[in-house]
Amino acid sequence: MAFEFTDANFTETALETDSLVVADFWAEWCGPCKMITPIIDELSKEYDGEVVIGKVNVDNNPQVSGKYAIRSIPTILLIKNGEIVDKHVGVISKQALADKIEANK
């Protein structure tokens, strides 16, 4: 299971870490988001201990979603040293996301 980012823990767990962070912004009612969930879960297991991979429910975490101007979901942000290093909006294959992770680790 992927990590759950929230408004309360995002700064500490996503911005103040030395690891690469992959944050998937999603919602329960979003069909394409449900397609990405298994990919995020698989990658979180494969990169356990190397990369922090998690999900941000936009309905439950409006502060983080607003801060990053999330207008379309799914949106995946790759964050390193507190800065966005890559962004993808929409569905993405596991291999394409893994390639982005490898390029930014």
Helices and strands as residue ranges (DSSP letters): E 3-5, H 10-10, I 11-15, E 20-26, H 31-46, E 51-57, H 62-67, E 75-80, E 83-89, H 94-104
